[in-house]
């Protein structure tokens, strides 16, 4: 009978080590994906808020006669603020 160069106990120890390493790697990956998605959503919200505020300020700075035009009615401007930005 040929001797097996690996002992079963040593092989089991190696397998357990690599399984633990893969499990920890997956947990770290899960945490990092959550952090990146949360960070991206915060940045996107801040950009959208700033763009809407800038657009609103520019609308307020327009001449009063500009608001009399039918395409610049308050409903159209509100829809623009809600959808385009």
PLY file of the C-alpha trace (Angstrom):
ply
format ascii 1.0
element vertex 85
property float x
property float y
property float z
element edge 84
property int vertex1
property int vertex2
end_header
0.00 0.00 0.00
1.30 3.47 -0.90
1.56 5.94 1.95
-0.51 9.08 1.48
1.78 12.13 1.85
-1.04 14.11 3.50
-2.44 13.23 6.84
-6.24 13.53 7.02
-6.05 15.70 10.14
-3.64 18.10 8.43
-5.84 18.20 5.32
-8.92 18.93 7.46
-7.02 21.76 9.22
-6.03 23.30 5.86
-9.58 23.04 4.53
-11.00 24.68 7.65
-8.46 27.50 7.38
-9.32 28.24 3.74
-13.06 28.03 4.39
-12.72 30.50 7.26
-10.62 32.80 5.09
-13.24 32.73 2.30
-16.05 33.39 4.79
-14.23 36.38 6.29
-13.47 37.69 2.79
-17.15 37.52 1.87
-18.17 39.36 5.06
-15.61 42.12 4.36
-16.84 42.37 0.76
-20.45 42.67 1.94
-19.55 45.47 4.34
-17.53 47.36 1.72
-20.30 47.10 -0.88
-22.82 48.48 1.62
-20.50 51.39 2.50
-19.87 52.23 -1.16
-23.58 52.19 -2.06
-24.49 54.31 0.97
-21.72 56.81 0.18
-22.81 57.06 -3.45
-26.43 57.70 -2.45
-25.41 60.46 -0.01
-23.28 62.15 -2.67
-26.09 61.87 -5.25
-28.60 63.39 -2.84
-26.30 66.31 -2.06
-25.65 67.01 -5.74
-29.37 66.90 -6.55
-30.21 69.19 -3.63
-27.58 71.73 -4.68
-28.66 71.72 -8.33
-32.32 72.19 -7.36
-31.40 75.04 -5.00
-29.34 76.75 -7.72
-32.14 76.36 -10.27
-34.70 77.71 -7.78
-32.52 80.73 -7.01
-32.08 81.44 -10.71
-35.85 81.28 -11.20
-36.34 83.74 -8.34
-33.82 86.15 -9.88
-35.75 86.34 -13.16
-37.60 89.51 -14.11
-41.26 89.60 -13.04
-42.44 89.72 -16.64
-40.67 86.42 -17.36
-43.21 84.62 -15.16
-46.14 85.98 -17.23
-45.19 83.80 -20.18
-47.36 80.66 -20.48
-44.37 78.30 -20.68
-42.99 79.78 -17.43
-46.11 79.24 -15.34
-45.68 78.10 -11.75
-46.89 74.56 -12.49
-44.42 74.14 -15.34
-41.57 75.45 -13.20
-42.51 73.13 -10.33
-42.61 70.16 -12.71
-39.22 71.18 -14.06
-37.74 71.33 -10.58
-39.18 67.91 -9.75
-38.37 66.03 -12.94
-35.40 67.55 -14.75
-33.14 67.78 -11.75
0 1
1 2
2 3
3 4
4 5
5 6
6 7
7 8
8 9
9 10
10 11
11 12
12 13
13 14
14 15
15 16
16 17
17 18
18 19
19 20
20 21
21 22
22 23
23 24
24 25
25 26
26 27
27 28
28 29
29 30
30 31
31 32
32 33
33 34
34 35
35 36
36 37
37 38
38 39
39 40
40 41
41 42
42 43
43 44
44 45
45 46
46 47
47 48
48 49
49 50
50 51
51 52
52 53
53 54
54 55
55 56
56 57
57 58
58 59
59 60
60 61
61 62
62 63
63 64
64 65
65 66
66 67
67 68
68 69
69 70
70 71
71 72
72 73
73 74
74 75
75 76
76 77
77 78
78 79
79 80
80 81
81 82
82 83
83 84
